[in-house]
Amino acid sequence: MRNFGIVLIIIGILMMIFTGFNFQTEKKVVDLGPLEINRKENNRVGWPTYAGGLVLLGGIGLVVMGRKK
């Protein structure tokens, strides 16, 4: 449990620093035999800063609970 808590602490800190990430997808718009038209779309996956804080607190809780044993 203690190792999992440390991992959660690291993830929580990273979630608080980086509030999301972007990625790009390519969509086929028209396909007429040899002619093909594609469109690139930018997508964003984001999360609120407090979610990283909750993960961080959960990790700290697991580390503290692991020490009591």
Buried (B, 14 or more C-beta within 10 A) or exposed (E): EBEEBBEBBEBBBEBBEEEEEEEEEEEEEEEEEEEEEEEEEEEEEEBEEEBBBEBBEBBBEBBEEBEEE
